Amino acid sequence: MSRLSELILSRLEERHDTPQITVLRRSGVPLDLSGAHLHAAAMSLAASWQDRLGPGPHTLVLALSAGERFLTALLAGLLAGHTIVPVALPRGGSQSERLRHIVRDCGASVVFCEETSRDPIARHLVDGGTSEPTCPFVTLDDDTAVPVTRFQQDDTPRPAVIQYTSGSTRLPKGVRIFGDQILANGDLVARCWDMNPATRFVNWLPHFHDMGLMGGILYPLLTGAYSVQMSPLEMVRRPATWLRAISDHRATFSGGPAFAFSDCLRRITEEECEGLDLSTWRRGFCGAEPVPADLLPQFRRRFQPYGLDPKAVFACYGLAEMTLYAAGGPEPEGDLPTHPSGCSSVHPCALPEETRANLRIVDPETGHGVADGRQGEIWLKGPSKGDGYQNLPDETASTFAATLPGDDGPGGWLRTGDLGVIENGLLYVNGRLKDTLIVNGRKIAAAELEWLAGGIHASLNPLAAAAISPDPSESGVAALLIELKPGYEGPRDPGAVRSAIERAVLGEWGIRLEDVRILARGSLERTSSGKIRRQAAAEFYRRDRCQQQSDKVLSA
């Protein structure tokens, strides 16, 4: 039995007769799951799998909704030594392609789903012009044998989880995460954030991404903490349900991406705040994407009257390739130092000493470290680093085994592809290396332009925008695609708004916007975690521009 399995069993035993996890349900009646209940349910399911699937261990894709069934299947797989691959329920279009890619790439023995999603899953698994699914798919309740053809019988170490990235630039990559890496990263979070058996965690984050799976489900369990699990859909439908859960369950830990904090500011009414008590909330982490500089200060001011300690809310940084967490935590006392040049748009992450030792800012072209205050690519190392990408040996070698000048022995640095600056002991994460705009040799993070433009008019949503290069070979020219905020109509004078955005961007960075398109909500393609796929937006825009130019030629 692995160290991970042993610790899971130990934690379940510690809460044998008391709630380990509470699942919130739309019926309004929470479901309390004791350690004994979770243990018995997981072992029963694992035994059923042994009978149905035959020899293993297996790679199991879990296409399940958030809640008790996913939790049971997750624990059953980890305790039995299978590899678990959590996925989002596909909605159609590119999501079908994503699911088929994941099933093929991970070498799944079977896809487990629920009865209500069985037929849709079947349609999504049919590949192209064939009528055969890419993998067997069955419900958890079905007790018939499964004709498995792909499984591993040797003693080769196998990952506990394969975490598929959001796929913001192309099809997602599977990060191989072993049990020891989960334990190492969970211990790091526990030390840096003081997560312990007294922690009470509210999690609404999707279980098919690292922040929800590791941070919201496994780490509370592995530290002996108690967690409350709620559906991501409830938070998206009505953000007040998130803060109400924190209040009602006296939670000490909870967090999410920047859009969640932004939605709380925009969509929670004063009436919905009546009776809200956030005084127990000690760790309000905000990450998964660059955090706008003014977002957390606004959040603190808005909810301080309801007991929120301003020091409780902070930015953090992590990625699936490091299992989850890499930096961030409670901020130093007093006002934050002045932003370094080019970082005024983002809120910094604190760098606990242990995380600082395993983080470098590197010139992505020369591979040399840069001085504090200069922007470069964030490189990471340490026992939390994943094993590599599934079926991508060349990309694994270039991403997971980078070498810095002066390193002794083989390189062990992870190239994150994220741009950052370290100044005064703080990390400023500016965006993706591939999501940059080039101006006379200077790299500008796309998110900075989007946030500036989004502040020009109240109806624009800076967290649902794509600043792109129409022609990557042309410096200093960009286009902006930006959606309206939920509940807003377009500006009365869109031409004036576009002109104001163009002037602001030109004045700030010398970037000429050749096009500004104000779009309806939901127009831009997103990843399964809700991030805007800027590269996909750029490809669509370039194709559309070429088509328009072709139409002009034909009509001339």
C-alpha positions in Angstrom: 0.0 0.0 0.0 1.3 3.5 -0.9 2.1 6.2 1.6 -0.8 8.2 0.1 -3.3 5.3 0.7 -2.0 4.8 4.2 -2.5 8.5 5.1 -6.0 8.5 3.6 -7.0 5.5 5.7 -5.5 7.1 8.8 -7.5 10.3 8.3 -10.7 8.5 7.7 -10.2 6.5 10.9 -9.6 9.7 12.9 -13.0 11.0 11.9 -14.6 7.5 12.1 -17.8 8.7 13.8 -17.8 12.4 12.9 -18.3 14.3 9.6 -15.3 14.2 7.4 -17.0 15.9 4.4 -20.4 17.6 4.1 -22.0 17.8 0.6 -24.4 20.7 0.0 -27.3 19.7 -2.1 -29.9 21.7 -4.0 -32.6 20.1 -1.9 -31.3 22.2 1.0 -30.5 19.2 3.2 -26.7 18.8 3.6 -25.3 15.3 3.4 -22.8 14.5 6.2 -20.2 11.9 5.4 -18.3 10.4 8.3 -14.9 8.8 7.9 -16.4 5.4 8.4 -19.0 6.0 5.7 -16.5 7.2 3.2 -14.2 4.3 4.0 -16.9 1.7 3.6 -18.3 3.2 0.4 -14.9 3.5 -1.2 -13.8 -0.1 -0.3 -17.1 -1.5 -1.6 -16.7 0.4 -4.9 -13.1 -0.7 -5.2 -14.2 -4.4 -4.7 -16.9 -3.9 -7.4 -14.3 -2.6 -9.8 -12.1 -5.6 -9.2 -15.0 -7.9 -10.1 -16.1 -5.9 -13.2 -12.7 -4.8 -14.7 -10.5 -7.8 -13.9 -6.8 -7.5 -13.2 -5.3 -4.1 -13.1 -4.4 -1.6 -11.9 -6.4 0.5 -14.3 -6.6 4.1 -15.6 -10.1 5.3 -14.8 -11.7 8.3 -16.3 -14.3 9.8 -14.0 -16.9 11.8 -15.9 -19.0 12.5 -12.8 -20.8 15.5 -11.3 -19.5 17.1 -8.1 -20.7 15.4 -4.9 -20.8 12.1 -3.0 -20.4 9.8 -6.1 -17.2 11.5 -7.3 -15.8 11.6 -3.8 -16.4 7.9 -3.3 -14.9 7.0 -6.7 -11.9 9.2 -6.1 -11.1 7.5 -2.8 -11.8 4.1 -4.2 -9.4 4.6 -7.0 -6.6 6.0 -4.8 -7.0 3.3 -2.2 -6.9 0.5 -4.8 -3.9 1.9 -6.6 -5.6 2.9 -9.8 -4.8 6.0 -11.8 -7.7 8.5 -11.6 -8.4 11.0 -14.4 -11.2 13.4 -13.5 -12.9 15.2 -16.4 -15.6 17.8 -16.9 -18.9 16.6 -18.3 -18.7 17.7 -22.0 -21.1 20.2 -23.3 -20.5 19.8 -27.0 -18.3 21.3 -29.7 -14.6 21.4 -28.6 -15.5 19.7 -25.3 -16.2 16.5 -27.3 -12.8 16.6 -28.9 -11.3 17.3 -25.5 -12.9 14.2 -23.9 -11.9 11.9 -26.8 -8.4 13.2 -26.6 -8.1 12.6 -22.9 -9.5 9.1 -23.1 -7.1 8.2 -25.9 -4.1 10.0 -24.4 -4.3 8.5 -20.9 -5.0 5.0 -22.1 -8.2 4.7 -20.2 -9.5 1.2 -19.3 -13.0 2.7 -18.9 -15.0 5.9 -18.5 -17.3 5.9 -15.4 -20.4 8.2 -15.7 -23.9 8.6 -14.2 -27.1 7.2 -15.7 -28.3 10.7 -16.6 -25.2 11.5 -18.6 -24.7 8.0 -20.2 -26.2 8.8 -23.6 -24.5 12.2 -23.9 -21.2 10.6 -23.0 -21.7 7.9 -25.6 -22.2 10.6 -28.3 -19.1 12.5 -27.2 -16.9 9.4 -27.2 -17.8 8.5 -30.8 -14.8 9.6 -32.8 -15.2 11.4 -36.1 -16.8 9.3 -38.8 -16.8 6.1 -36.8 -19.7 4.7 -34.8 -17.5 3.0 -32.2 -16.7 4.8 -28.9 -13.0 5.4 -28.1 -13.4 3.6 -24.8 -15.9 1.5 -22.8 -18.2 3.6 -20.8 -20.4 2.4 -17.9 -22.3 3.8 -15.0 -21.2 3.4 -11.4 -24.3 1.4 -10.6 -23.9 -1.1 -13.4 -22.6 -4.4 -12.0 -21.9 -6.1 -15.4 -18.4 -7.0 -16.5 -16.5 -4.5 -18.6 -14.5 -5.7 -21.6 -11.3 -4.0 -20.7 -8.4 -4.3 -23.2 -6.0 -1.7 -21.7 -4.5 -2.2 -18.2 -1.2 -2.5 -16.5 -0.2 -5.7 -14.8 3.5 -5.1 -14.1 5.1 -3.4 -11.1 6.0 -0.2 -12.9 5.1 2.8 -10.7 2.0 4.5 -12.0 0.6 8.0 -11.2 -2.1 8.4 -8.7 -3.7 11.1 -10.8 -3.3 12.5 -14.3 -4.3 16.2 -14.3 -5.2 17.6 -17.7 -4.4 21.2 -18.2 -7.0 23.7 -19.3 -6.0 23.6 -22.9 -5.9 27.4 -23.3 -3.7 27.1 -26.4 -4.5 23.7 -27.8 -5.6 20.2 -26.7 -4.8 19.7 -23.0 -1.7 17.9 -21.8 -1.9 15.3 -19.1 0.4 15.9 -16.1 1.4 12.7 -14.3 1.1 13.2 -10.5 2.3 10.5 -8.1 1.2 10.0 -4.5 4.5 11.3 -3.1 4.1 14.6 -5.1 0.5 15.0 -3.7 1.8 14.4 -0.2 4.7 16.9 -0.7 2.5 19.6 -2.1 -0.1 19.1 0.6 2.5 19.4 3.3 3.8 22.6 1.7 0.3 24.1 1.8 -0.2 23.0 5.4 3.1 24.6 6.4 2.7 27.9 4.5 -1.0 28.4 5.2 -1.3 26.6 8.5 -3.9 24.1 7.3 -4.5 21.6 10.1 -7.2 19.3 11.7 -9.0 22.4 13.0 -9.4 23.8 9.5 -12.9 24.1 8.1 -12.8 24.3 4.3 -15.6 25.4 1.9 -14.9 24.2 -1.7 -16.9 25.1 -4.7 -14.1 24.7 -7.2 -14.4 22.1 -10.0 -13.1 18.6 -9.0 -11.6 18.1 -12.5 -8.9 20.9 -12.0 -6.0 21.0 -9.6 -7.3 23.8 -7.5 -10.5 22.0 -6.7 -9.2 18.4 -6.7 -6.0 18.9 -4.7 -6.7 22.1 -2.8 -10.4 21.7 -2.2 -10.8 18.0 -1.7 -7.5 16.0 -1.0 -5.5 18.5 1.0 -8.2 19.1 3.6 -8.6 15.4 4.0 -4.9 14.7 4.1 -4.4 17.3 6.9 -7.2 15.9 8.9 -9.5 18.9 8.2 -13.2 19.0 7.7 -14.5 20.2 4.3 -17.9 21.4 2.8 -18.3 20.6 -0.8 -20.7 22.5 -3.0 -21.5 22.4 -6.7 -19.5 24.9 -8.9 -22.8 25.5 -10.7 -24.4 26.9 -7.6 -21.6 29.5 -7.1 -21.7 30.5 -10.8 -25.5 30.8 -10.7 -25.5 32.8 -7.5 -22.2 33.9 -6.0 -23.9 34.7 -2.6 -24.2 31.0 -2.0 -20.5 30.7 -1.7 -20.1 33.4 1.0 -23.3 32.1 2.7 -21.7 28.6 2.9 -18.6 30.2 4.5 -20.8 32.0 7.0 -23.1 29.1 7.8 -20.4 26.5 8.2 -17.9 28.8 10.0 -15.3 28.1 7.4 -11.7 29.1 7.9 -10.4 28.3 4.4 -12.0 29.0 0.9 -11.0 30.6 -2.3 -11.1 30.6 -6.1 -10.0 32.3 -9.3 -10.2 36.1 -9.8 -13.5 35.9 -11.6 -15.2 34.5 -8.5 -14.1 37.5 -6.3 -15.1 39.8 -9.1 -18.6 38.2 -9.4 -19.1 38.6 -5.6 -18.4 42.4 -6.0 -20.7 42.8 -9.0 -23.5 40.4 -8.4 -24.1 40.1 -4.6 -26.7 42.5 -3.4 -26.9 44.2 0.0 -30.0 42.2 0.7 -28.1 38.9 0.1 -25.5 40.0 2.7 -28.0 40.4 5.5 -26.9 38.2 8.4 -23.6 37.3 6.7 -20.7 36.6 9.1 -17.3 36.1 7.5 -15.3 36.6 10.8 -14.0 33.0 10.8 -12.5 33.2 7.2 -8.7 33.2 7.7 -7.4 32.1 4.3 -9.2 33.6 1.3 -6.9 32.6 -1.5 -7.3 34.0 -5.0 -5.4 32.4 -7.9 -5.5 30.3 -11.1 -5.0 33.4 -13.2 -3.3 36.8 -12.8 -5.2 38.8 -10.1 -6.1 42.4 -11.1 -4.4 44.9 -8.8 -7.6 46.6 -7.5 -9.7 43.4 -7.1 -8.7 42.2 -3.6 -8.6 45.7 -2.1 -12.2 46.2 -3.4 -13.3 42.8 -2.1 -11.8 43.6 1.4 -13.6 47.0 1.6 -16.9 45.6 0.4 -17.1 42.7 2.9 -15.2 44.0 5.9 -18.5 45.2 7.4 -19.6 41.6 7.4 -16.7 40.5 9.6 -14.0 39.8 6.9 -10.5 40.3 8.2 -8.7 42.2 5.3 -5.6 40.2 6.0 -7.4 37.0 5.3 -7.6 37.6 1.5 -4.5 37.2 -0.6 -3.3 36.2 -4.1 -1.6 32.8 -4.8 0.1 31.1 -7.7 0.2 27.5 -8.8 -0.2 25.1 -11.7 -1.0 21.5 -12.4 2.6 20.8 -13.3 3.6 21.5 -9.7 0.6 19.4 -8.4 -1.0 22.7 -7.3 0.6 25.3 -5.1 3.8 27.2 -5.8 3.6 30.6 -4.0 1.3 32.9 -2.1 0.0 33.4 1.4 -0.9 36.0 3.9 0.6 39.3 3.0 3.1 41.3 5.1 1.7 43.9 7.5 1.2 47.4 6.2 0.7 48.7 2.7 2.3 46.7 -0.1 5.4 48.2 -1.7 5.2 50.2 -4.9 4.7 48.0 -7.9 7.7 47.3 -10.1 7.7 48.8 -13.5 5.2 47.0 -15.8 3.4 45.3 -12.8 0.9 48.0 -11.8 -2.0 45.9 -13.1 -1.5 42.8 -11.0 -1.8 42.0 -7.3 1.4 40.3 -6.0 1.8 37.0 -4.2 3.7 36.6 -1.0 6.7 34.4 -1.2 7.1 32.3 2.0 10.8 31.4 2.5 10.4 27.8 1.5 8.7 28.7 -1.8 11.3 31.4 -2.6 14.1 28.9 -2.4 12.5 26.9 -5.3 11.5 29.7 -7.6 13.6 31.7 -10.1 12.8 34.4 -12.7 14.7 33.5 -15.9 15.3 35.1 -19.2 13.3 32.7 -21.4 15.7 33.2 -24.4 19.1 33.0 -22.7 18.2 30.7 -19.8 20.0 33.0 -17.3 18.4 34.2 -14.1 17.4 37.9 -14.0 17.7 40.4 -11.2 14.8 41.3 -8.9 12.6 43.9 -10.5 13.0 42.5 -14.0 10.4 40.4 -15.8 11.1 36.9 -17.0 9.7 33.4 -17.0 8.9 31.7 -13.7 10.9 28.5 -13.1 10.1 26.1 -10.3 11.6 23.0 -8.7 11.0 20.8 -5.6 9.3 17.5 -4.6 5.9 18.8 -5.8 7.0 18.9 -9.4 5.0 16.5 -11.6 6.6 13.5 -13.4 6.0 15.0 -16.8 3.4 15.0 -19.6 1.6 11.9 -20.7 2.9 10.6 -24.0 4.9 13.8 -24.7 8.6 12.9 -24.0 10.1 15.8 -25.9 7.9 18.4 -24.3 8.5 16.7 -20.9 12.2 17.0 -21.4 12.1 20.7 -22.4 9.5 21.7 -19.7 10.3 19.5 -16.6 14.1 19.2 -16.8 15.4 22.7 -17.5 18.9 23.7 -16.4 20.2 26.9 -15.0 23.8 27.9 -15.4 25.8 26.7 -12.4 23.4 23.8 -11.6 25.2 20.7 -10.4 24.1 17.6 -12.2 21.0 17.3 -14.4 18.6 20.1 -14.6 15.4 19.8 -12.5 13.6 23.1 -13.1 10.1 23.3 -14.4 9.5 26.0 -17.1 6.1 27.3 -16.3 5.6 29.5 -19.4 4.3 32.2 -17.0 5.8 35.7 -16.8 6.7 37.1 -13.5 8.7 39.7 -11.5 10.1 39.4 -8.0 10.4 42.6 -6.0 10.6 43.2 -2.2 9.9 39.6 -1.5 6.7 39.5 -3.6 5.9 37.7 -6.8 4.0 39.5 -9.6 2.5 37.1 -12.1 1.8 39.0 -15.3 0.4 36.4 -17.6 1.5 33.7 -20.1 4.7 33.9 -22.1 2.6 33.0 -25.2 -0.1 35.5 -24.4 2.2 38.5 -24.8 2.2 41.4 -27.2 5.6 42.6 -28.6 6.3 46.4 -28.8 9.7 47.2 -30.1 11.2 44.2 -28.3 9.3 44.7 -25.1 6.8 42.0 -24.0 3.4 43.2 -22.7 1.1 40.7 -20.9 -2.2 40.5 -22.7 -4.0 40.6 -19.4 -2.6 44.1 -18.7 -4.1 45.5 -21.9 -7.4 43.7 -21.2 -7.7 45.2 -17.7 -6.9 48.7 -18.8 -9.5 48.4 -21.6 -12.1 46.9 -19.2 -11.9 49.9 -17.0 -12.9 52.4 -19.7 -16.6 51.6 -19.5 -18.7 49.9 -16.8 -20.3 47.4 -19.2 -17.0 45.8 -20.3 -15.7 42.7 -18.6 -11.8 42.7 -18.4 -11.9 39.0 -17.2 -13.6 38.0 -20.4 -11.4 39.5 -23.0 -8.6 38.6 -25.5 -5.9 41.0 -26.5 -4.2 39.4 -29.5 -1.6 40.0 -32.2 -3.4 40.1 -35.7 0.0 39.5 -37.3 2.7 38.0 -34.9 5.4 39.4 -37.1 4.2 43.0 -36.7 5.3 44.8 -33.6 3.2 47.3 -31.7 -0.2 46.3 -33.3 -3.0 44.4 -31.5 -6.7 43.7 -31.6 -9.0 43.5 -28.6 -12.0 41.2 -28.3 -14.0 42.0 -25.1 -17.3 40.8 -23.8 -20.0 42.6 -21.9 -20.5 41.9 -18.2 -23.5 39.8 -17.2 -26.7 41.9 -17.1 -25.2 44.8 -19.0 -26.3 46.1 -22.4 -23.7 47.5 -24.8 -22.6 51.2 -24.4 -24.8 53.8 -26.0 -22.0 55.1 -28.1 -19.7 52.1 -28.8 -17.6 54.2 -31.2 -16.7 56.6 -28.5 -15.8 53.7 -26.1 -13.6 52.1 -28.8 -11.8 55.4 -29.4 -11.2 55.8 -25.7 -9.7 52.3 -25.4 -7.5 52.9 -28.4 -6.2 56.2 -26.9 -5.6 54.7 -23.5 -3.7 51.7 -24.9 -1.6 53.8 -27.3 -0.7 56.2 -24.5 0.2 53.5 -22.0 2.3 51.2 -24.1 2.5 52.6 -27.6 0.3 49.8 -28.9 -2.0 50.6 -31.8 -5.3 48.7 -31.7 -6.3 48.0 -35.3 -9.7 46.6 -34.1 -11.8 46.7 -30.9 -14.8 44.4 -30.9 -17.4 44.5 -28.1 -19.0 41.1 -27.9 -22.0 39.6 -26.2 -21.4 37.6 -23.0 -20.2 34.0 -23.8 -18.9 34.9 -27.3 -15.3 34.0 -26.6 -14.2 30.3 -26.5 -13.2 29.2 -23.0 -11.4 26.3 -21.4 -13.2 23.8 -19.2 -12.1 25.9 -16.2 -13.6 29.1 -17.7 -10.3 30.7 -18.9 -10.4 32.6 -22.2 -8.6 30.7 -24.9 -6.6 33.6 -26.3 -4.7 31.6 -28.9 -8.0 30.1 -30.2 -9.4 33.7 -30.3 -6.4 34.8 -32.3 -6.7 32.0 -34.8 -10.4 32.8 -35.3 -9.7 36.5 -35.7 -6.9 35.9 -38.2 -9.1 33.6 -40.3 -12.0 36.0 -40.2 -9.7 38.9 -41.3 -8.3 36.9 -44.1 -11.9 36.0 -45.2 -12.9 39.6 -45.1 -9.9 40.6 -47.2 -10.7 37.8 -49.7 -14.3 39.0 -50.0 -13.1 42.5 -50.7 -10.8 41.2 -53.6 -13.7 39.1 -55.0 -16.1 42.1 -55.0 -13.6 44.5 -56.5 
